[in-house]
Amino acid sequence: MANKDVTDHARMEKIVSLCKRKGFIFQSAELYGGLNGCWDYGPLGAELKRNLKEYWWRKNVQERDDILGLDGSILTHQAVLSASGHVGGFSDPMVDCKVCKKRYRADQIEEAPVCEKKQQLPKGEDKTCELTEPREFNLMFQTSIGASVDDKDPNAIAYLRPETAQSIFVQYKNVIDSNRVKLPFGIAQIGKSFRNEINPRNFTFRSREFEQMEVEYFCRAEDGLRLTDEWLETRLKFYEEIGIAREKLHVLDVADGERAFYSMKTYDIEYEFPFGVQELEGVAYRTDYDLSVHQKHSGRPLEYFDDETKEKFIPHVVEPSAGCDRTVLALICEAYDEEDLTKEDGKPDSRVVMRFDAKMAPIKAAVLPLLKNKPELVAKAKEVKCLLQPHMNVFYDEAAAIGRRYRRQDEVGTPYCIAIDFETLGEEGEDLKDTVTVRERDSMEQVRIPISELLGWLLQRVR
Ligand code: ATP
C-alpha cells in the first residue's frame, strides 16, 4: 500500500509549467487575474481530453449492447435536486479564520493553517488561523430562469447540475419507454458538472467546473453487490488500457459510516498523483434510492416491468462515476518523464518525454521534411500529411534541425515522427523510393515504411 502522504511538489511544478508552456491547460481568464477553480484546455489539452472521452464512450456505449447514451441539460429544475437531496444536503463543512477571513473545508485540514495576517508576528507567537466552528456550505451554483422573473418565485430557480447522474435518473423512464431494454442495462453520460468547492486546489484536480463520465447501471437487487465488484474490475482495466500503470492505482473499500447514506458499497479508485494518492473515480452501489425518491416526489411511476416474470419493481443501480478532468490530469502525470541519454559523442544528454499511450496522445504523428529549402522534400512531406490528416491528428513541422524537431514532439508526447528524406525521393536508389523513416518516441528506434503502407501501419497503433 502506498504511503498516501508521499508527495513530489517539484515534479508537480514541472508538470504544471509544461502544461502552460506547451498548451495543454491554462488558467481560466488568466488575462484578468484568473477565475479560481476554472481551467481552459489549450490545443493539446483539448485533443487529449477528446481522446479520453471518445475512448470512454466507445468502451462504455458503442462496444456494449447493454448501455445507451444520454446528453442531459446542465441547467437543472430545482424539483429534481430537491428530490435527490442536493438542495437540502449537498454541502461541505466550512470554517473561517476570524483574523484573515480565509475559508477552509473543515474535513480537509489536519491542523490549523498559518494565518495570512499573523505571518509577520515575532517568533514564538501563535501564527495559526483562529477557526470558527464548522458550518454547512451548499456546493451548488444557483441561477434563475427567464427574463422577467420574480427573485422569490421558486419556479424560476434552477441550478447548474452538481453531478450528471440526476438527469439519467429523471430520464430513465423515457429511455426504457423509447428503447427495448432488459435488465441489467445502463445509461451513460459525459458532461459538465459544477460544484462551488470551498478550496479548489491541486491544479485541475479539484475544480468548480469539471466534466464527469458516468454510467448508471440498472439491475435487480440481488445482483447489485456482484455487479459493483464487476464494475470495479472493468474500470480498473479501462485505466490500464489508457496507459495508467496498475501499481499506481489503489482501491479504497469505503467503510460503513463514510459512504453516502444510501450506498451499500462504494469503492474509490485512487491514483498516485505527485500531490498524494487521491480519488479518480467512485464505483457506488446506490440501491434503489434515486429512482425511489424521484417516484415519490414526482408522483409518477418509475417501476420496471419484467415481461417474463410479470413483476413490477424499482431497479437498483450501480454507478461507476469518473472525473474526466482528473483522469486527464492522471494521464499527464503518468506520461511525464525526464530521461537521461548519451549523445553519439559520449556526452550526457537528457530529454523530457510525455509517454502517452498512443490512443490518448494529442498528436498521433508528426510529418517532418528533412530540409525546408528543398521543394521536392517539402512537397512530398505535404503529400504524406494530406494522406494521414483525414484519419488522425497530424502535425507538420519544417523548422529547425530534425533532432530538435524530434525533441519538440517528445515533449508533447507524439508517438511517431515521420521523416521525409532523400531516400524518399529515390535519390539513394529505387528500393527506398517512396518510403519514409518512422521514429518511435519511447525507444527512439527508426523503421523504414513504404508510404503506401503508412496509414494502415499507423491506424493499427494509434486507435
Ligand atoms: P471528492 O471526495 O474528491 O470531493 P466526491 O467523492 O465528492 O469527490 P463524486 O461525487 O463521487 O466525488 O463524483 C464522482 C467523480 O467526479 C469523482 O471521483 C471525481 O473524479 C469527479 N469530481 C468530483 N468533484 C470534482 C471536482 N471538484 N473537480 C474535479 N472532479 C471532480
Residues whose N, C-alpha, C, O or C-beta is under 5 A from the ligand:
A	BS01	ATP	R195 E197 T204 F205 R206 S207 F210 Q212 E279 L280 E281 G282 S321 A322 G323 R326
